[in-house]
Amino acid sequence: MDKTFAHRRREVIEEMPFIAEFKSRWPALFKVPEINAEFTRITTVPLLSTFMSSLDQYSDQLMKILRKKGGETAQRITAALSAISQAFNVMEAEELERMDLGVYKIIHEGAQPDDSLEDVGIIIERCTVLQDLHDVASGCALLFGLIYCLNLSYPKPRRYTFEFFQKVLMGLEDKKLSNKIQVLKNKLCQKETQ
């Protein structure tokens, strides 16, 4: 994959092919080690190790900050955190097929919060590009990596999430933060020093 990097990169940037078509031409790129390697070729930063170590570093403080939010934001965050902690996000197969970009998880019917997931995967342009991942955090990291590798734009409803991944967790272009992310980063760094 190192030898074909320039050719593949030119194709991604100039032609912007459909994901299903691109996956059929470059199937190795849609494997965990190659996503990590491609991301490192583009940014010189290792994807999974950096993402996971930063997530470990910030997760406790981030959860505290999110739980302190008030108003409608607090209600949305509380609902999301509750769903995550209970691991009972239910999505019908038809909804999954209409998903343009995201990480999905499949749980056994009647599963308990500490039960293992049946599957975790990534969908881009309604095409399952990766499956059988270990956990949702890895799915998020690999989705972020694929967005970089495939030169995709961040989806508008999740742009701040991906900006947080990019600029805070991964430390890429971290001098150009939006106001929301700058405030969050300041709060995270404040908590770290205390």
C-alpha positions in Angstrom: 0.0 0.0 0.0 3.0 2.3 0.5 3.9 2.0 -3.2 0.4 2.9 -4.4 -0.2 5.7 -1.9 0.4 8.6 -4.4 -1.9 7.0 -7.0 -4.6 6.2 -4.5 -4.4 9.7 -2.9 -4.7 11.4 -6.3 -7.7 9.3 -7.1 -9.4 10.2 -3.8 -8.7 13.9 -4.1 -9.3 14.5 -7.8 -12.0 11.9 -8.7 -13.8 11.5 -5.3 -15.3 8.1 -6.3 -18.3 6.5 -4.6 -17.2 4.5 -1.5 -18.5 1.2 -2.8 -16.6 1.6 -6.1 -13.5 2.8 -4.2 -13.7 -0.2 -1.8 -13.9 -2.6 -4.8 -10.7 -1.1 -6.3 -8.8 -0.7 -3.0 -10.2 -3.4 -0.6 -7.0 -3.5 1.6 -7.6 0.1 2.6 -10.7 -1.0 4.4 -8.9 -3.1 7.0 -8.0 -1.8 10.4 -4.1 -2.0 10.0 -4.3 -0.2 6.6 -6.6 2.5 7.9 -4.1 3.1 10.7 -1.2 3.0 8.2 -2.9 5.3 5.7 -3.8 7.8 8.3 -0.2 7.8 9.5 1.1 8.3 5.9 -1.2 11.3 5.6 -0.7 12.9 9.0 2.4 11.2 10.5 0.3 10.6 13.6 -0.7 7.0 14.5 -4.5 6.8 14.5 -5.6 4.2 17.0 -2.9 4.6 19.7 -3.2 8.4 19.7 -7.0 8.4 19.7 -7.3 5.8 22.5 -4.6 7.4 24.7 -6.2 10.8 24.4 -9.6 9.4 25.0 -8.2 7.7 28.2 -6.6 11.0 29.2 -9.8 13.2 28.7 -12.7 10.8 29.3 -13.3 11.3 33.0 -13.1 15.1 32.8 -15.2 15.1 29.6 -18.0 13.1 31.3 -18.0 15.5 34.3 -18.2 18.5 32.0 -21.0 17.0 30.0 -23.0 16.1 33.0 -22.8 19.7 34.4 -24.4 21.2 31.2 -27.9 22.7 31.8 -31.0 23.2 29.7 -31.9 21.4 26.5 -28.2 20.5 26.0 -28.2 18.7 29.4 -31.3 16.8 28.5 -29.9 15.6 25.2 -26.5 14.7 26.8 -28.2 12.9 29.7 -30.4 10.9 27.2 -27.4 10.0 25.1 -25.3 9.0 28.1 -28.1 7.0 29.5 -28.5 5.1 26.2 -24.7 4.6 26.0 -24.4 3.3 29.5 -27.4 1.0 29.1 -26.2 -0.1 25.6 -29.8 -0.3 24.4 -29.7 1.9 21.3 -32.1 0.1 19.0 -32.0 0.7 15.3 -34.1 -1.2 12.9 -32.4 -2.9 9.9 -34.1 -0.4 7.5 -32.7 2.5 9.4 -29.3 1.1 9.3 -29.5 0.7 5.5 -30.4 4.4 5.2 -27.4 5.5 7.3 -25.1 7.7 5.3 -22.2 7.8 7.7 -21.7 6.4 11.2 -20.7 3.7 13.6 -23.3 1.0 14.3 -23.5 -1.6 17.0 -25.6 -4.7 17.1 -26.5 -6.2 20.5 -28.3 -9.4 21.3 -32.0 -9.0 22.1 -32.3 -8.9 25.9 -28.6 -8.1 26.4 -27.4 -6.6 29.6 -25.2 -3.4 29.6 -22.1 -5.5 30.4 -22.7 -8.1 27.7 -20.5 -8.1 24.7 -21.7 -6.6 21.5 -22.6 -8.9 18.6 -21.0 -6.5 16.1 -19.6 -3.0 15.7 -19.0 -1.6 12.2 -18.8 1.5 10.0 -21.1 2.6 7.3 -20.2 5.3 4.7 -22.6 6.2 1.9 -24.9 3.4 3.0 -22.1 0.9 2.4 -20.8 -1.2 5.3 -17.1 -0.6 5.0 -15.9 -2.2 8.2 -17.4 -4.7 10.6 -16.4 -7.0 13.5 -14.7 -4.2 15.4 -14.0 -4.7 19.1 -15.8 -1.7 20.5 -17.6 1.6 19.7 -14.5 3.7 20.6 -12.4 1.9 18.0 -15.3 2.4 15.5 -15.3 6.1 16.2 -11.5 6.3 15.7 -11.5 4.3 12.5 -14.5 6.3 11.1 -12.5 9.4 11.8 -9.5 7.8 10.1 -11.5 6.8 7.1 -12.9 10.4 6.8 -9.3 11.6 6.6 -8.2 8.8 4.2 -11.1 9.3 1.9 -11.0 13.1 2.1 -14.6 13.3 3.2 -16.2 16.4 4.7 -17.5 16.1 8.3 -21.2 15.7 8.4 -22.8 19.0 9.5 -24.7 17.5 12.5 -21.5 16.0 13.8 -18.9 18.5 12.7 -18.0 19.6 16.3 -17.6 15.9 17.3 -15.2 15.3 14.5 -13.5 18.6 15.1 -13.0 17.5 18.8 -11.6 14.2 17.5 -9.2 16.0 15.1 -8.0 18.9 17.1 -8.2 17.8 20.7 -7.8 14.1 20.7 -5.5 13.8 17.7 -3.8 17.2 18.0 -4.1 17.9 14.3 -4.5 21.6 13.4 -5.1 22.3 17.0 -4.2 26.0 16.7 -7.4 26.7 14.7 -10.3 25.7 17.1 -13.9 26.8 16.7 -15.3 28.7 19.8 -17.2 25.7 21.0 -14.2 23.4 20.9 -11.9 26.0 22.4 -14.2 26.4 25.4 -14.4 22.7 25.8 -10.6 22.3 25.5 -10.0 25.0 28.1 -12.3 23.3 30.5 -10.6 20.0 29.9 -7.2 21.5 30.4 -8.4 23.4 33.5 -9.6 20.2 35.1 -6.3 18.4 34.3 -4.2 21.0 36.1 -6.2 20.9 39.3 
